[in-house]
Amino acid sequence: MKFSGKVIKYGDNVDTDVIIPARYLNTIDKKELASHCMEDIDKDFKNKVKAGDIMVAGNNFGCGSSREHAPIAIKESGISLVIAKSFARIFYRNSINIGLAIVECPEAAGAIENGDTVEADLDNGIIYDVTNGKQFKVQPFPEFIQKIIANGGLVESVKKGDIK
């Protein structure tokens, strides 16, 4: 799995209420959720995010409730990969379950700046910040996780017979 995009960066403890405010949880429409993604922390997010962009964050990204709406909103907004110092456990698993690639790499998350261009090769466990020339090593995803993400989530993987 390879990713390349411009970075949109956030700090520590970005919770699910900030990722997708509770007032929008009455819909399951993915595009509607994406249109409100990050609006309480970054009003211009929906105007600046482009397909393939990479989100970078600090510690405890996705803390708060266990709602799947949060990773869905991020993925549907166009973000292809989230790199953070650490994730809330249930957010991490929900992200994989819905097919959003995420990776913990404290070194990369600390060094990469907003607006940088980043390339990631998660098959080989490499994150490369094209802007500052720094490279970071991460643990590659196991093959079954790669299949889940490549198929667009756990449900789609089961439908395709890749996961039983």
N, CA, C and O of each residue as an XYZ file, in Angstrom:
656
protein
N       0.841     -1.170      0.000
C       0.000      0.000      0.000
C       0.891      1.239      0.000
O       1.730      1.428      0.880
N       0.683      2.065     -1.004
C       1.486      3.272     -1.142
C       0.569      4.490     -1.138
O      -0.526      4.478     -1.701
N       1.051      5.528     -0.490
C       0.293      6.762     -0.347
C       1.211      7.937     -0.629
O       2.412      7.873     -0.367
N       0.648      9.003     -1.160
C       1.401     10.229     -1.383
C       0.420     11.390     -1.305
O      -0.638     11.371     -1.934
N       0.790     12.403     -0.523
C      -0.107     13.540     -0.425
C       0.450     14.659      0.417
O       1.510     14.547      1.033
N      -0.293     15.733      0.424
C       0.036     16.894      1.220
C      -0.505     16.690      2.631
O      -1.573     16.107      2.818
N       0.238     17.173      3.613
C      -0.116     16.954      5.015
C      -1.015     18.050      5.571
O      -0.798     19.242      5.353
N      -2.029     17.597      6.296
C      -2.841     18.467      7.135
C      -2.586     17.967      8.552
O      -2.857     16.807      8.860
N      -2.065     18.839      9.416
C      -1.592     18.396     10.724
C      -2.409     18.985     11.872
O      -2.835     20.140     11.844
N      -2.609     18.131     12.889
C      -3.316     18.518     14.108
C      -2.504     18.075     15.314
O      -1.553     17.306     15.178
N      -2.871     18.554     16.482
C      -2.133     18.297     17.710
C      -2.598     17.068     18.469
O      -3.100     16.107     17.885
N      -2.420     17.118     19.778
C      -2.762     16.017     20.674
C      -4.248     16.023     21.028
O      -4.923     17.050     20.964
N      -4.733     14.837     21.404
C      -6.076     14.655     21.977
C      -7.211     15.177     21.100
O      -8.171     15.762     21.600
N      -7.099     14.965     19.808
C      -8.193     15.315     18.904
C      -9.245     14.227     19.057
O      -9.028     13.080     18.665
N     -10.386     14.595     19.630
C     -11.387     13.573     19.937
C     -12.422     13.434     18.819
O     -12.487     14.249     17.899
N     -13.215     12.390     18.927
C     -14.191     12.097     17.880
C     -15.265     13.176     17.760
O     -15.855     13.340     16.692
N     -15.525     13.916     18.843
C     -16.480     15.026     18.772
C     -15.945     16.180     17.942
O     -16.723     16.960     17.393
N     -14.637     16.297     17.844
C     -14.032     17.321     16.996
C     -13.943     16.812     15.557
O     -14.144     17.572     14.610
N     -13.640     15.527     15.401
C     -13.535     14.963     14.057
C     -14.881     15.052     13.349
O     -14.956     15.513     12.210
N     -15.940     14.616     14.015
C     -17.296     14.777     13.478
C     -18.218     15.118     14.643
O     -18.560     14.247     15.442
N     -18.622     16.386     14.743
C     -19.454     16.827     15.859
C     -20.747     16.011     15.983
O     -21.342     15.598     14.988
N     -21.157     15.796     17.222
C     -22.329     14.965     17.529
C     -23.591     15.460     16.833
O     -24.479     14.658     16.544
N     -23.695     16.742     16.559
C     -24.913     17.270     15.923
C     -25.137     16.714     14.510
O     -26.210     16.893     13.934
N     -24.110     16.032     13.950
C     -24.248     15.458     12.608
C     -24.376     13.934     12.629
O     -24.331     13.298     11.576
N     -24.533     13.357     13.791
C     -24.581     11.894     13.891
C     -25.932     11.297     13.538
O     -26.118     10.083     13.614
N     -26.872     12.145     13.153
C     -28.194     11.646     12.765
C     -28.226     11.213     11.300
O     -29.290     10.888     10.773
N     -27.068     11.208     10.644
C     -26.997     10.756      9.257
C     -25.960      9.654      9.121
O     -24.993      9.588      9.881
N     -26.179      8.802      8.149
C     -25.168      7.805      7.807
C     -24.610      8.079      6.409
O     -23.811      7.304      5.884
N     -25.045      9.192      5.820
C     -24.560      9.585      4.503
C     -23.086      9.985      4.606
O     -22.747     10.965      5.269
N     -22.230      9.233      3.956
C     -20.779      9.440      4.079
C     -20.334     10.806      3.574
O     -19.467     11.439      4.176
N     -20.915     11.257      2.485
C     -20.546     12.572      1.938
C     -20.973     13.695      2.878
O     -20.262     14.688      3.033
N     -22.129     13.533      3.499
C     -22.596     14.530      4.468
C     -21.661     14.573      5.676
O     -21.305     15.652      6.150
N     -21.268     13.416      6.166
C     -20.317     13.371      7.283
C     -19.007     14.049      6.893
O     -18.461     14.839      7.663
N     -18.502     13.741      5.700
C     -17.247     14.339      5.238
C     -17.342     15.861      5.146
O     -16.362     16.562      5.395
N     -18.503     16.362      4.794
C     -18.656     17.816      4.645
C     -18.548     18.557      5.975
O     -18.375     19.775      5.995
N     -18.650     17.830      7.082
C     -18.545     18.448      8.405
C     -17.310     17.986      9.176
O     -17.123     18.350     10.337
N     -16.475     17.189      8.527
C     -15.276     16.663      9.175
C     -14.361     17.808      9.632
O     -14.051     18.710      8.855
N     -13.946     17.762     10.863
C     -12.981     18.673     11.485
C     -13.462     20.124     11.581
O     -12.670     21.003     11.919
N     -14.726     20.393     11.295
C     -15.170     21.785     11.208
C     -15.072     22.550     12.532
O     -14.942     23.774     12.515
N     -15.131     21.867     13.667
C     -15.037     22.584     14.942
C     -13.599     22.922     15.335
O     -13.385     23.739     16.231
N     -12.633     22.319     14.695
C     -11.226     22.608     14.985
C     -10.552     23.319     13.804
O      -9.540     23.999     13.973
N     -11.129     23.151     12.609
C     -10.514     23.680     11.391
C     -11.628     23.971     10.385
O     -11.962     23.128      9.552
N     -12.193     25.163     10.474
C     -13.347     25.529      9.641
C     -13.068     25.413      8.140
O     -13.994     25.235      7.348
N     -11.795     25.515      7.751
C     -11.443     25.482      6.336
C     -11.058     24.084      5.848
O     -10.687     23.916      4.686
N     -11.142     23.079      6.728
C     -10.709     21.726      6.361
C     -11.356     21.239      5.071
O     -10.659     20.771      4.171
N     -12.676     21.343      4.970
C     -13.367     20.790      3.797
C     -12.978     21.489      2.500
O     -13.124     20.917      1.420
N     -12.483     22.723      2.597
C     -12.065     23.456      1.401
C     -10.624     23.178      1.017
O     -10.256     23.318     -0.149
N      -9.796     22.782      1.990
C      -8.385     22.572      1.674
C      -8.017     21.111      1.446
O      -7.006     20.835      0.801
N      -8.809     20.167      1.957
C      -8.470     18.750      1.797
C      -8.699     18.314      0.352
O      -9.709     18.646     -0.269
N      -7.739     17.571     -0.152
C      -7.809     17.019     -1.506
C      -7.675     15.505     -1.417
O      -7.073     14.986     -0.477
N      -8.225     14.808     -2.378
C      -8.123     13.349     -2.415
C      -6.658     12.937     -2.357
O      -5.829     13.431     -3.121
N      -6.355     12.028     -1.443
C      -4.988     11.531     -1.283
C      -4.209     12.218     -0.186
O      -3.139     11.739      0.192
N      -4.710     13.330      0.342
C      -3.990     14.029      1.406
C      -3.776     13.114      2.601
O      -4.473     12.114      2.777
N      -2.804     13.478      3.410
C      -2.417     12.689      4.576
C      -2.604     13.541      5.826
O      -2.151     14.684      5.890
N      -3.276     12.965      6.815
C      -3.475     13.653      8.083
C      -2.394     13.183      9.056
O      -2.105     11.990      9.155
N      -1.807     14.135      9.767
C      -0.795     13.832     10.780
C      -1.263     14.454     12.089
O      -1.780     15.571     12.109
N      -1.075     13.719     13.182
C      -1.561     14.208     14.476
C      -0.626     13.772     15.592
O       0.285     12.967     15.400
N      -0.886     14.332     16.760
C      -0.092     14.036     17.943
C      -0.567     12.785     18.659
O      -0.944     11.793     18.035
N      -0.542     12.855     19.974
C      -0.934     11.730     20.821
C      -2.443     11.611     20.959
O      -3.170     12.602     20.910
N      -2.898     10.369     21.133
C      -4.270     10.059     21.515
C      -5.300     10.522     20.479
O      -6.398     10.946     20.839
N      -4.947     10.442     19.204
C      -5.871     10.854     18.149
C      -7.078      9.921     18.146
O      -6.925      8.702     18.223
N      -8.278     10.494     18.056
C      -9.500      9.716     17.998
C     -10.037      9.294     19.347
O     -10.846      8.370     19.436
N      -9.593      9.966     20.403
C     -10.115      9.647     21.731
C     -11.582     10.066     21.808
O     -12.083     10.765     20.927
N     -12.250      9.643     22.844
C     -13.651      9.997     23.011
C     -14.543      8.805     22.759
O     -14.258      7.700     23.219
N     -15.613      9.023     22.036
C     -16.593      7.958     21.818
C     -16.086      6.933     20.814
O     -15.061      7.130     20.161
N     -16.816      5.849     20.709
C     -16.418      4.758     19.817
C     -17.081      4.845     18.449
O     -17.081      3.868     17.700
N     -17.636      5.981     18.120
C     -18.406      6.106     16.880
C     -17.553      5.842     15.639
O     -16.439      6.350     15.509
N     -18.099      5.046     14.748
C     -17.442      4.795     13.463
C     -17.559      5.994     12.531
O     -16.842      6.083     11.534
N     -18.449      6.900     12.850
C     -18.641      8.086     12.014
C     -17.340      8.871     11.849
O     -17.112      9.469     10.798
N     -16.488      8.876     12.872
C     -15.258      9.686     12.823
C     -14.296      9.203     11.736
O     -13.917     10.004     10.882
N     -13.883      7.936     11.726
C     -12.995      7.526     10.638
C     -13.684      7.547      9.270
O     -13.027      7.766      8.252
N     -14.990      7.323      9.240
C     -15.714      7.412      7.968
C     -15.627      8.838      7.420
O     -15.357      9.031      6.235
N     -15.851      9.825      8.271
C     -15.786     11.233      7.832
C     -14.396     11.576      7.306
O     -14.266     12.261      6.292
N     -13.365     11.103      7.989
C     -11.991     11.370      7.548
C     -11.739     10.731      6.185
O     -11.258     11.389      5.262
N     -12.065      9.455      6.067
C     -11.829      8.742      4.811
C     -12.606      9.379      3.662
O     -12.050      9.605      2.587
N     -13.872      9.665      3.879
C     -14.712     10.221      2.819
C     -14.320     11.648      2.442
O     -14.650     12.117      1.353
N     -13.622     12.333      3.335
C     -13.171     13.689      3.013
C     -12.049     13.682      1.985
O     -11.771     14.702      1.354
N     -11.404     12.530      1.816
C     -10.305     12.419      0.862
C      -8.984     12.018      1.489
O      -8.030     11.711      0.774
N      -8.912     12.015      2.800
C      -7.680     11.616      3.487
C      -7.403     10.146      3.183
O      -8.279      9.296      3.341
N      -6.184      9.857      2.747
C      -5.835      8.481      2.390
C      -5.124      7.745      3.513
O      -5.147      6.515      3.563
N      -4.489      8.494      4.422
C      -3.674      7.901      5.474
C      -3.635      8.867      6.650
O      -3.559     10.083      6.471
N      -3.690      8.302      7.865
C      -3.515      9.100      9.074
C      -2.280      8.565      9.793
O      -2.175      7.371     10.071
N      -1.355      9.465     10.087
C      -0.146      9.150     10.845
C      -0.248      9.910     12.151
O      -0.482     11.119     12.141
N      -0.077      9.231     13.276
C      -0.149      9.908     14.571
C       0.901      9.337     15.520
O       1.437      8.249     15.308
N       1.175     10.105     16.569
C       2.059      9.600     17.623
C       1.404      8.413     18.312
O       2.070      7.425     18.621
N       0.092      8.508     18.554
C      -0.675      7.389     19.103
C      -2.150      7.619     18.809
O      -2.591      8.746     18.585
N      -2.908      6.510     18.817
C      -4.342      6.535     18.570
C      -5.084      5.970     19.765
O      -4.559      5.131     20.497
N      -6.296      6.431     19.953
C      -7.196      5.758     20.883
C      -7.455      4.372     20.293
O      -7.635      4.227     19.084
N      -7.471      3.360     21.157
C      -7.550      1.974     20.671
C      -8.770      1.704     19.807
O      -8.636      1.102     18.741
N      -9.949      2.128     20.228
C     -11.147      1.798     19.454
C     -11.178      2.579     18.142
O     -11.688      2.068     17.145
N     -10.652      3.791     18.114
C     -10.566      4.543     16.871
C      -9.650      3.822     15.885
O      -9.951      3.739     14.694
N      -8.541      3.307     16.384
C      -7.590      2.577     15.550
C      -8.293      1.400     14.864
O      -8.188      1.228     13.650
N      -9.004      0.600     15.648
C      -9.664     -0.575     15.086
C     -10.824     -0.184     14.185
O     -11.018     -0.796     13.135
N     -11.600      0.826     14.573
C     -12.693      1.289     13.709
C     -12.159      1.761     12.364
O     -12.783      1.527     11.329
N     -11.007      2.424     12.376
C     -10.415      2.917     11.130
C     -10.097      1.768     10.188
O     -10.436      1.815      9.006
N      -9.453      0.748     10.706
C      -9.142     -0.420      9.880
C     -10.427     -1.075      9.399
O     -10.537     -1.456      8.233
N     -11.396     -1.206     10.292
C     -12.659     -1.853      9.928
C     -13.389     -1.164      8.790
O     -14.091     -1.820      8.020
N     -13.234      0.164      8.670
C     -13.919      0.868      7.583
C     -12.987      1.126      6.393
O     -13.396      1.729      5.400
N     -11.729      0.666      6.499
C     -10.801      0.765      5.378
C      -9.979      2.029      5.320
O      -9.513      2.408      4.245
N      -9.785      2.698      6.455
C      -8.922      3.882      6.512
C      -7.545      3.449      7.009
O      -7.421      2.894      8.101
N      -6.528      3.699      6.219
C      -5.158      3.355      6.607
C      -4.676      4.313      7.690
O      -4.759      5.532      7.539
N      -4.169      3.745      8.788
C      -3.615      4.554      9.869
C      -2.359      3.880     10.384
O      -2.237      2.656     10.353
N      -1.431      4.691     10.856
C      -0.177      4.140     11.353
C       0.360      5.007     12.485
O       0.340      6.235     12.411
N       0.836      4.349     13.526
C       1.481      5.055     14.636
C       2.968      5.177     14.346
O       3.644      4.180     14.092
N       3.467      6.393     14.385
C       4.894      6.652     14.219
C       5.209      7.977     14.902
O       5.143      9.035     14.277
N       5.553      7.915     16.192
C       5.812      9.151     16.933
C       6.871     10.040     16.295
O       6.735     11.264     16.288
N       7.926      9.432     15.759
C       9.000     10.216     15.152
C       8.507     10.989     13.931
O       8.788     12.179     13.783
N       7.773     10.303     13.063
C       7.252     10.961     11.863
C       6.244     12.041     12.227
O       6.290     13.149     11.693
N       5.334     11.712     13.139
C       4.301     12.671     13.525
C       4.907     13.923     14.150
O       4.360     15.016     14.001
N       6.016     13.775     14.840
C       6.676     14.921     15.442
C       7.456     15.773     14.446
O       7.548     16.990     14.604
N       8.014     15.135     13.424
C       8.890     15.844     12.481
C       8.158     16.424     11.274
O       8.566     17.453     10.737
N       7.098     15.779     10.852
C       6.360     16.227      9.670
C       5.561     17.475     10.018
O       4.936     17.551     11.076
N       5.588     18.442      9.127
C       4.905     19.719      9.347
C       3.693     19.854      8.431
O       3.612     19.219      7.380
N       2.762     20.689      8.854
C       1.597     21.010      8.043
C       2.060     21.513      6.677
O       2.938     22.372      6.598
N       1.481     20.987      5.613
C       1.823     21.409      4.260
C       2.929     20.609      3.604
O       3.136     20.726      2.396
N       3.654     19.790      4.379
C       4.700     18.947      3.794
C       4.075     17.952      2.818
O       2.888     17.637      2.910
N       4.872     17.472      1.901
C       4.479     16.375      1.027
C       5.100     15.110      1.583
O       6.301     15.054      1.848
N       4.268     14.095      1.758
C       4.726     12.842      2.357
C       4.363     11.677      1.447
O       3.293     11.646      0.838
N       5.286     10.719      1.372
C       5.048      9.455      0.686
C       5.175      8.352      1.714
O       6.061      8.396      2.567
N       4.306      7.372      1.644
C       4.363      6.247      2.569
C       4.235      4.949      1.786
O       3.374      4.807      0.918
N       5.104      4.015      2.110
C       5.070      2.672      1.559
C       4.854      1.739      2.740
O       5.813      1.307      3.380
N       3.599      1.429      3.026
C       3.288      0.641      4.211
C       3.559     -0.845      4.018
O       3.578     -1.598      4.992
N       3.770     -1.280      2.774
C       4.181     -2.662      2.537
C       5.590     -2.883      3.081
O       5.908     -3.952      3.603
N       6.421     -1.861      2.950
C       7.813     -1.958      3.396
C       8.076     -1.174      4.677
O       9.200     -1.165      5.178
N       7.047     -0.515      5.212
C       7.179      0.190      6.480
C       8.024      1.448      6.414
O       8.839      1.704      7.301
N       7.830      2.235      5.357
C       8.629      3.460      5.184
C       7.708      4.663      4.995
O       6.776      4.638      4.190
N       7.996      5.712      5.757
C       7.348      7.009      5.581
C       8.453      7.975      5.199
O       9.473      8.062      5.882
N       8.252      8.696      4.113
C       9.273      9.630      3.636
C       8.664     11.023      3.506
O       7.701     11.225      2.766
N       9.235     11.973      4.231
C       8.812     13.370      4.121
C       9.627     14.000      2.993
O      10.794     14.351      3.168
N       8.997     14.132      1.855
C       9.661     14.673      0.667
C      10.144     16.094      0.924
O      11.204     16.489      0.437
N       9.377     16.859      1.679
C       9.697     18.265      1.926
C      10.972     18.440      2.726
O      11.815     19.264      2.373
N      11.126     17.668      3.813
C      12.325     17.858      4.641
C      13.371     16.767      4.459
O      14.423     16.805      5.097
N      13.093     15.796      3.595
C      14.076     14.765      3.280
C      14.281     13.707      4.351
O      15.246     12.945      4.289
N      13.393     13.649      5.327
C      13.543     12.672      6.406
C      12.741     11.408      6.109
O      11.661     11.451      5.520
N      13.305     10.288      6.537
C      12.656      8.993      6.362
C      12.442      8.346      7.721
O      13.268      8.471      8.625
N      11.309      7.649      7.848
C      10.942      7.021      9.117
C      10.539      5.578      8.850
O       9.956      5.265      7.812
N      10.850      4.720      9.784
C      10.518      3.298      9.681
C       9.325      2.982     10.572
O       9.276      3.410     11.725
N       8.379      2.243     10.046
C       7.210      1.791     10.803
C       7.014      0.297     10.559
O       7.520     -0.263      9.587
N       6.282     -0.322     11.448
C       5.952     -1.738     11.292
C       4.944     -1.891     10.159
O       3.874     -1.285     10.212
N       5.257     -2.684      9.136
C       4.273     -2.898      8.065
C       3.030     -3.589      8.613
O       3.102     -4.340      9.586
N       1.896     -3.329      7.982
C       0.662     -4.006      8.359
C       0.767     -5.489      8.006
O       1.379     -5.848      7.000
N       0.170     -6.348      8.830
C       0.056     -7.752      8.437
C      -0.778     -7.859      7.155
O      -1.565     -6.963      6.847
N      -0.607     -8.938      6.424
C      -1.287     -9.105      5.140
C      -2.807     -9.002      5.264
O      -3.454     -8.413      4.398
N      -3.391     -9.569      6.335
C      -4.850     -9.536      6.455
C      -5.355     -8.108      6.669
O      -6.444     -7.769      6.207
N      -4.590     -7.272      7.356
C      -4.981     -5.860      7.546
C      -4.850     -5.121      6.212
O      -5.696     -4.294      5.871
N      -3.800     -5.419      5.470
C      -3.644     -4.801      4.157
C      -4.841     -5.125      3.265
O      -5.321     -4.262      2.530
N      -5.327     -6.375      3.331
C      -6.483     -6.771      2.524
C      -7.730     -6.010      2.948
O      -8.508     -5.570      2.102
N      -7.923     -5.853      4.254
C      -9.096     -5.130      4.747
C      -9.094     -3.702      4.219
O     -10.109     -3.217      3.720
N      -7.959     -3.035      4.330
C      -7.865     -1.639      3.876
C      -8.013     -1.561      2.355
O      -8.745     -0.713      1.844
N      -7.325     -2.438      1.640
C      -7.387     -2.429      0.171
C      -8.803     -2.680     -0.340
O      -9.197     -2.141     -1.374
N      -9.567     -3.498      0.383
C     -10.937     -3.814     -0.031
C     -11.953     -2.755      0.386
O     -13.120     -2.835      0.001
N     -11.528     -1.775      1.161
C     -12.449     -0.728      1.583
C     -13.113     -0.996      2.915
O     -14.087     -0.328      3.265
N     -12.602     -1.969      3.671
C     -13.136     -2.229      5.000
C     -13.390     -3.705      5.244
O     -13.285     -4.533      4.340
N     -13.724     -4.009      6.477
C     -13.930     -5.384      6.912
C     -15.123     -6.033      6.221
O     -15.026     -7.172      5.764
N     -16.237     -5.329      6.141
C     -17.435     -5.901      5.521
C     -17.160     -6.259      4.067
O     -17.537     -7.339      3.614
N     -16.517     -5.375      3.342
C     -16.199     -5.644      1.935
C     -15.208     -6.798      1.802
O     -15.293     -7.579      0.855
N     -14.277     -6.910      2.737
C     -13.314     -8.022      2.712
C     -14.002     -9.357      2.899
O     -13.650    -10.341      2.248
N     -14.984     -9.394      3.789
C     -15.738    -10.619      4.010
C     -16.554    -10.961      2.761
O     -16.598    -12.119      2.344
N     -17.197     -9.956      2.167
C     -17.985    -10.174      0.954
C     -17.130    -10.763     -0.171
O     -17.586    -11.621     -0.928
N     -15.877    -10.287     -0.269
C     -14.976    -10.750     -1.318
C     -14.313    -12.072     -0.976
O     -13.642    -12.666     -1.820
N     -14.491    -12.536      0.245
C     -13.912    -13.802      0.651
C     -12.463    -13.717      1.080
O     -11.831    -14.749      1.308
N     -11.915    -12.507      1.198
C     -10.525    -12.351      1.643
C     -10.374    -12.593      3.122
O      -9.303    -13.003      3.569
N     -11.419    -12.351      3.900
C     -11.417    -12.570      5.342
C     -12.606    -13.468      5.664
O     -13.723    -13.219      5.212
N     -12.360    -14.496      6.434
C     -13.454    -15.421      6.785
C     -13.668    -15.438      8.261
O     -14.543    -16.153      8.749
